[in-house]
Amino acid sequence: MFEWNWNSIKAECVAFLGPAGYGYVQTSPPNAHIVGKQWWTAYQPTSYDLVSNRGTREEFIDMVNTCKTAGVQVIADAVVNHMSGASAGTSTLGTNFTHYDYPGTYSANDFHYCGLTPDNNIADYTNRDQVQKCQLVGLADLATDTDYVQGRLADYLKDLLSTGVTGLRIDAAKHIASSDITNILSRVGPVPYITQEVIYGDNEPIQPSEYVANGAVQEFRYTNTLKWAFTEGGIDTLQDFGNRGWLDSKSANVFVANHDTERDSSLNYKSAMNTYYLATIFSLAHPYGANPTVLSSYFFEARDDGAPNNWQGACQGISGDKGWLCQHRWPGISGLVGFRNTVGDSEITNWQTGTHQQIAFGRGNLGFVAINNESAQWSAEFTTSLPDGSYCNVNGGAPRDGCMGSPITISGGKFTANITPRTALAVHVGAMAPAGL
Ligand code: AAO
């Protein structure tokens, strides 16, 4: 829930996320940061007080507890590689800082001065020392290899856990040696879920696989490959991710877009011809990536555009296409959350293709999905391993009050369908059509 404030997430856990079956909600960074309206101010910490543009410590704790009661655990985005990029300023807490001095938290000897580039900034991603000891885009680089910094970061993470948080996203993990993260986490104790941002780059020495001992790792090759497949390569190339040299499925945190890639490189809500929606349906239906993430974000014109409406996430009531996008509520996305919860880790069965941009597959005998990423209708007979019966098409959303659209009748494992251009169909045993439909 990129940039949503705590009160809004709290309300959304009860109103939608819990009932739809989302297991976790990931928040933007909760700690104090530089002031400003740009979204990325959140990625320039000034201290570990939980006072941000998104709310106070009390509001954060209230949100975490309410979400947990609604069945949704909370992942906090932990910015632990660096402090601010400013030479001096005031924080969201109202205190003053300079680039290498954050009174009460860090002072000059807690930072790396890499001395490897003229401005101490990373210039060459093929140089491991630069990536881990120089400054990422001018952000004061914490000496995460020192006892004090490791202890201070562990204290912050312990404090987050004490609020009830059970998951952490480790921001810019590539810029911290994996062994330093291991050390910090050993001081924290068990953390139920960790995902680390380690962007795979061609010819870079630091590999995502170095980090799996600490928890899940974000697999950006998946993000890039989905864009390629849905826009040019063909989605019939996406049956198997097992032998590409990527992260193992159980360690891979996958997504169609995150808050950076939606601005820079991946499919996003502006993508033509429904490819973003269909790719998200695919990522929830396909078993690769034990932990798929759905981005919920907001309309933007320029890269830096900050959150609308004073960070007050809302899915209704603010002028439609200029506000919060609420992707987590899109019927096909929330419907596929129920699909994924039902099919669990079942293997792919009954893989079928039409053209290169038309695929269908089952998940054991529990679910079946067909994706038509083609500008023509896909009329076919599909073979499934599902029990005979009448199913709701959950691409229309969760069937709380009956199916949206006509039910799909499976007989002898088979059904026929006319799938309209650029749409999908998904059925599972947890969403049978009510009798009489
Ligand atoms: C802001 C201003 C800056 C200013 C700075 C300091 O924009 O102009 O210098 O303040 O005053 C966010 C924003 C930044 C913002 C920053 C701080 O994105 O614009 O800077 O907050 O406010 C690298 C890191 C990765 C990082 C990414 C942005 O490895 O960790 O850069 N992401 C996280 C967050 C992000 C945040 C920060 C870190 C900082 O998710 O929101 O920044 O806390 C290659 C490398 C990657 C590298 C990228 C971009 O990736 O491999 O490691 O990410 O380049 O430099 C293909 C290639 C792949 C390539 C990718 C690029 O996929 O295969 O190699 O394309 O798109």
Boltz pocket constraint, residues with backbone or C-beta under 6 A from the ligand:
constraints:
  - pocket:
      binder: B
      contacts: [[A, 40], [A, 41], [A, 42], [A, 43], [A, 44], [A, 79], [A, 84], [A, 85], [A, 86], [A, 125], [A, 136], [A, 137], [A, 138], [A, 139], [A, 171], [A, 172], [A, 173], [A, 174], [A, 197], [A, 199], [A, 200], [A, 201], [A, 202], [A, 204], [A, 220], [A, 224], [A, 259], [A, 260], [A, 264], [A, 265]]
      max_distance: 6.0
